Amino acid sequence: MRHEVEPLRHGTMRERNLAVVLGEIARRQPVSRARLAEATGFTKTTVSSLVASLAGAGLVREDGPVRDGERGRPATAVSVNGDRVAGLGLEINVDYLAACVLDLGRRIRHRHIVAADNRDRAPERVIAGLTGLAARAISAAGEQGLSVAGAVVALPGTLDQGGGRLRSAPNLGWDDVPAGELLDAGLPALPLAADYDNEANLAALGELWFGDGPALGSYVHVSGEIGIGAGIVVDGRVFRGAHGFAGELGHVVVEPGGPPCACGGRGCLEQVAGQEAILRGAGIAAVTATSSASPDGPLSALVARLERGDERALTAVRRAGEALGQALATAVNLLDPDTIVLGGIFSGLAPWARPATEAALADGAGLVRRSPPRLTVSRLGGDAAALGAASLVVERVLDDPSRLVTRC
């Protein structure tokens, strides 16, 4: 069938040009209009018009003089404005809800966590709690002169984003939940439509933007708490697989015929190296309380035992580290990453778990890689997913500012 080429509308062209100019400002700031004209190929008049529109929407600002060359008067610099527009990242986890507000300069302006046992709670009730947290975050942003452009929600489980459904979140007891519909109905209306993604994917993006970033190369970020997931980043982009289900590291079988898992399998990594499995092995009550939800809870007690040299705790963590390394060895042979990043609870347990993980990775490298990828520890811990979610909103504003410009 022959398809007619639709003529480019003036409005569409201007929208693209706004994105081009804002992108160059973000990359080169502080930068003069003359330099922007050189970088974009637009006329100085066009650049001035686009900058004025972006400034009117609060997305850029003039920062004072900048010298373009050896001669002449200094030009006026233009930079991204971090004081007017922000992104909201939200997270639903088994035992907490979290919110994070980032301005366009990716400075954290608000961060709040509410401990809540969400296991087996109806999705509607959990999202109602998230709605209250979002409203509080938007209000806190407003008190700082910030307008929240949009929200992204981090969800634990396998997602069908095209169909708007959370297919399965075993640790929450959720199955085939219309997540998109519930979030659209529950969250406050914002200029950009609410979106959601798997929490491990967003944690991996948080590592890209707030951790060691491009220096990691292509990497696998392990997001470990009650469940274990992995975000896979290749050339700066999340790899999702054909149906969006890539990265379910927690359900790689490491003990065939082992303990039953909520996913329906047996001997999955989560049953050996998940938070509750580690606590049980260490002889600590395996209550539903991650370090994010309860900084002084059972994980702190576990670390205290490890620091004292408690043999039972050391054995449980070493076993978890070894199982994690076995699962990661399989992932390495499939994906060939430059780096493995230990996040979530594994960042705090790394001094005791890492040697066993590295040894299992080395044993599993075999003849395929000759040597395993480097193993690093995230500085973000449990904050990575909410940071990644808020940063994704910021990225969307920078990639397409027209939605905000046209509202001014």
C-alpha positions in Angstrom: 0.0 0.0 0.0 1.3 3.4 -0.9 1.4 5.9 2.0 1.2 9.6 1.3 3.8 11.7 3.1 2.1 14.1 5.4 3.4 17.7 5.2 5.3 18.9 8.2 3.1 21.3 10.2 4.5 24.6 11.4 3.6 23.7 15.0 5.3 20.4 14.8 8.5 22.0 13.4 8.5 24.5 16.2 8.0 21.8 18.8 11.1 20.0 17.4 13.1 23.2 17.3 12.3 23.9 21.0 13.5 20.4 21.9 16.7 20.9 19.9 17.5 24.2 21.5 16.7 23.1 25.0 18.8 20.0 24.5 21.8 22.0 23.4 21.4 24.4 26.3 21.4 21.4 28.7 24.5 20.0 27.1 26.5 23.2 26.7 25.3 25.4 29.6 26.1 28.2 30.2 25.9 29.1 26.5 25.2 32.2 24.4 22.6 32.5 21.7 25.3 32.9 19.1 26.8 29.5 20.1 23.3 28.0 20.0 22.8 29.2 16.5 26.1 27.7 15.5 25.3 24.4 17.2 21.8 24.1 15.8 22.1 25.7 12.4 19.2 28.0 13.2 19.3 31.7 12.6 20.0 34.0 15.6 16.5 35.4 15.3 15.0 31.9 15.5 17.2 31.0 18.5 16.2 34.2 20.3 12.5 33.4 19.7 12.9 29.8 20.9 14.9 30.8 24.0 12.3 33.5 24.8 9.5 30.8 24.7 11.5 28.4 26.8 12.3 31.2 29.3 8.6 32.1 29.4 7.8 28.6 30.5 10.4 28.7 33.2 12.6 26.1 31.5 15.7 28.3 30.9 17.1 31.5 32.4 19.8 34.1 31.6 22.8 33.6 33.9 25.0 36.6 33.2 27.8 37.2 30.8 29.8 34.5 29.0 32.7 35.2 26.6 32.3 33.6 23.1 35.8 34.3 21.9 38.9 36.3 22.3 37.4 39.6 21.2 34.2 41.5 21.7 31.8 42.1 24.6 30.7 39.1 26.6 27.4 37.6 25.5 24.5 36.8 27.8 24.6 33.1 28.9 21.6 30.9 28.9 21.2 27.8 31.2 18.5 25.4 32.2 16.4 26.9 35.0 16.3 24.6 38.0 14.0 26.8 40.0 10.6 26.6 38.2 9.8 23.1 36.9 10.3 19.7 38.5 9.6 16.0 38.0 8.0 13.6 40.5 9.2 10.1 41.1 7.0 7.7 43.0 7.6 4.1 44.2 5.4 1.3 45.4 7.4 -1.4 47.2 6.3 -4.3 49.4 6.8 -2.3 52.7 6.9 1.3 51.8 5.8 4.1 49.5 8.3 6.8 48.4 8.2 10.1 46.6 11.0 12.2 45.2 11.0 15.6 43.6 13.8 16.7 41.3 14.2 20.1 39.6 15.5 20.4 36.1 19.0 20.6 37.4 18.4 17.2 39.0 18.7 18.5 42.5 16.6 16.7 45.1 14.0 19.1 46.4 11.8 16.7 48.4 12.1 13.1 49.5 9.7 11.3 51.7 9.1 7.6 52.6 6.1 6.1 54.3 6.4 2.7 55.8 3.4 0.5 54.8 2.9 -3.2 54.6 1.5 -3.4 51.1 1.6 -7.2 50.8 -1.8 -8.5 49.9 -3.4 -5.1 50.1 -5.8 -4.2 47.3 -4.1 -2.2 44.5 -6.7 0.5 44.9 -5.8 1.1 48.6 -2.1 1.2 47.9 -2.6 3.7 45.0 -4.8 5.8 47.3 -1.9 6.0 49.7 0.4 6.9 46.9 -2.0 9.6 45.8 -1.7 11.2 49.2 2.1 11.0 49.1 2.1 12.6 45.6 -0.1 15.4 46.8 2.2 16.1 49.7 5.2 16.1 47.3 3.5 18.5 44.9 2.7 20.8 47.7 6.2 20.7 49.1 7.5 21.5 45.6 5.0 24.4 45.3 6.3 25.9 48.5 9.7 26.1 46.8 8.3 27.8 43.7 8.4 24.6 41.7 5.7 23.4 39.3 5.6 19.6 38.9 5.4 18.7 35.2 4.6 15.0 35.5 5.1 11.8 37.5 6.5 8.4 36.9 5.8 5.4 39.2 8.2 2.6 40.0 6.4 -0.7 40.3 7.7 -4.1 41.5 6.7 -6.7 38.9 6.3 -7.6 35.3 4.6 -4.9 33.2 2.7 -4.8 30.0 3.1 -1.1 29.3 1.4 -1.2 25.9 -1.7 -2.7 27.6 -1.4 -0.6 30.7 -1.3 -3.6 33.0 0.9 -5.0 35.8 0.9 -8.6 34.9 2.4 -10.0 38.1 3.9 -8.7 41.3 4.3 -11.9 43.4 5.7 -10.2 46.5 2.7 -7.9 46.6 0.2 -10.7 45.8 -1.0 -8.8 42.7 -1.9 -10.4 39.4 -3.1 -8.8 36.2 -3.8 -5.3 37.7 -4.9 -2.4 35.4 -2.1 -0.3 36.7 -2.3 2.4 34.0 -6.0 3.0 34.6 -5.7 3.1 38.4 -2.8 5.5 38.3 -4.5 7.8 35.8 -7.6 7.9 38.0 -5.8 8.2 41.3 -2.8 10.5 40.8 -3.2 14.3 40.6 -3.6 15.8 37.1 -0.3 17.2 35.8 0.8 18.7 32.4 2.5 15.4 31.4 0.5 12.2 31.7 1.5 9.9 34.5 3.6 6.9 33.5 5.1 3.9 35.2 7.9 1.4 34.8 9.5 -1.6 36.5 11.4 -0.5 39.6 14.6 -2.3 38.6 14.6 -0.5 35.3 14.2 2.8 37.0 16.8 2.0 39.6 19.2 1.3 36.7 18.4 4.7 35.2 18.9 6.3 38.6 22.4 4.7 38.6 23.0 6.1 35.1 22.1 9.7 36.1 23.2 9.8 39.8 25.8 7.1 40.1 28.9 6.5 37.9 26.9 7.0 34.7 28.6 6.5 31.4 31.8 5.2 33.1 29.8 2.0 33.8 29.5 1.2 30.1 26.8 -1.3 29.5 25.8 -2.7 32.8 23.4 -4.8 34.9 22.1 -3.1 38.0 21.0 -5.5 40.7 18.0 -4.1 42.6 17.8 -6.2 45.8 15.3 -5.9 48.6 12.5 -8.3 49.4 12.5 -9.2 45.7 15.5 -9.2 43.4 15.4 -7.6 40.0 17.9 -6.4 37.5 17.9 -3.3 35.2 19.9 -3.8 32.0 21.4 -0.7 30.4 23.0 -1.0 27.0 24.5 2.1 25.4 22.7 4.4 27.8 19.2 2.8 27.3 17.3 0.3 29.3 17.0 -3.1 27.5 13.5 -4.4 28.1 13.2 -7.5 26.0 10.6 -8.3 23.4 7.7 -8.0 25.9 9.1 -5.8 28.5 9.9 -8.6 30.9 13.8 -8.6 30.8 15.7 -8.5 34.0 13.7 -10.8 36.3 16.9 -12.0 37.9 15.2 -13.0 41.2 13.4 -15.9 39.4 16.6 -17.4 38.0 16.7 -20.9 39.5 19.9 -21.4 41.6 18.7 -24.4 43.7 16.7 -26.8 41.5 14.0 -28.3 43.7 14.7 -25.7 46.4 12.2 -23.6 48.4 8.9 -22.7 46.6 8.7 -19.2 45.2 5.7 -16.9 44.9 6.2 -16.9 41.2 5.3 -20.7 41.1 8.8 -22.0 40.7 11.2 -23.6 43.1 14.7 -22.6 44.1 14.6 -19.1 42.7 17.3 -16.7 43.6 14.9 -14.6 45.8 14.4 -17.7 48.0 18.1 -17.8 48.7 19.4 -14.3 48.4 16.3 -12.1 49.0 16.1 -10.0 52.1 13.8 -12.3 54.0 15.8 -15.4 53.1 19.0 -13.8 54.4 17.3 -12.7 57.7 15.9 -16.2 58.3 19.4 -17.7 57.6 20.9 -15.2 60.1 18.4 -16.1 62.8 16.6 -12.7 62.6 12.9 -12.4 62.4 12.1 -12.0 58.7 9.6 -9.2 59.1 8.6 -7.2 56.1 10.9 -4.2 56.6 13.5 -3.1 54.1 16.2 -0.6 55.0 14.2 2.1 53.1 11.1 1.5 55.2 12.9 0.9 58.5 16.4 2.3 58.7 16.8 1.0 62.2 15.0 -2.3 61.5 16.2 -5.9 60.9 18.8 -5.1 58.3 20.5 -2.8 60.7 20.5 -5.6 63.2 22.0 -7.9 60.5 24.8 -5.5 59.8 25.5 -5.2 63.5 25.9 -9.0 63.7 28.1 -9.0 60.7 30.3 -6.4 62.2 30.6 -8.5 65.3 31.6 -11.5 63.3 28.5 -13.5 64.0 29.1 -16.8 62.2 25.4 -17.5 61.4 24.9 -14.0 59.9 28.2 -14.3 57.9 27.2 -17.7 56.6 23.7 -16.4 55.5 25.2 -13.5 53.7 28.0 -15.5 52.1 25.4 -18.0 50.8 23.3 -15.2 49.4 26.4 -13.6 47.7 27.3 -16.9 46.1 23.8 -17.6 44.8 23.7 -14.0 43.4 27.0 -14.6 41.7 25.7 -17.9 40.1 22.7 -16.1 38.8 24.7 -13.2 37.5 27.2 -15.6 35.8 24.3 -16.8 33.6 23.3 -13.2 32.9 26.9 -12.3 32.0 27.2 -15.1 29.5 24.0 -14.0 27.9 24.4 -10.2 27.9 28.2 -9.6 28.1 28.0 -6.4 30.2 31.0 -4.2 31.1 29.9 -3.8 34.7 27.7 -5.4 37.4 26.3 -2.9 40.0 25.1 -4.1 43.4 22.2 -2.0 44.6 19.5 -2.1 47.1 20.3 -4.2 50.2 23.4 -5.6 48.4 25.1 -2.2 48.5 24.9 -2.3 52.4 25.9 -6.0 52.6 28.6 -5.7 50.0 31.6 -5.9 52.4 30.5 -9.4 53.4 28.6 -10.6 50.3 30.9 -9.3 47.5 33.8 -11.8 47.9 31.4 -14.7 47.4 29.7 -13.0 44.5 33.0 -12.3 42.8 34.2 -15.8 43.3 30.9 -17.3 41.8 31.1 -14.9 38.9 34.7 -15.9 38.2 33.8 -19.6 38.3 30.9 -19.0 36.0 32.8 -17.0 33.4 34.3 -20.1 31.9 35.7 -19.9 28.4 33.1 -17.4 27.2 34.5 -14.2 28.7 37.8 -15.5 30.2 37.3 -13.0 32.9 34.1 -11.6 34.6 32.9 -8.0 34.4 34.0 -5.6 37.0 31.7 -5.5 40.1 30.9 -2.2 41.7 28.6 -1.1 44.6 25.9 1.5 44.2 26.1 4.6 46.3 22.3 5.1 45.9 21.0 2.1 47.8 17.3 2.0 48.1 16.8 5.5 46.6 17.7 4.5 43.1 14.2 3.7 41.8 12.5 6.9 43.0 15.5 9.0 41.7 15.3 7.2 38.3 11.6 7.8 38.1 11.8 11.5 38.8 14.8 11.8 36.4 12.7 10.2 33.7 10.2 13.1 34.0 13.1 15.6 33.7 14.4 13.8 30.6 10.9 14.0 29.0 10.7 17.7 29.7 14.1 18.2 28.1 13.3 16.0 25.2 9.9 17.6 24.5 9.3 21.0 26.2 6.5 22.0 23.9 3.8 20.6 26.2 4.9 23.1 28.9 5.6 26.0 26.5 2.2 25.9 25.0 0.6 26.1 28.4 2.1 29.4 29.3 
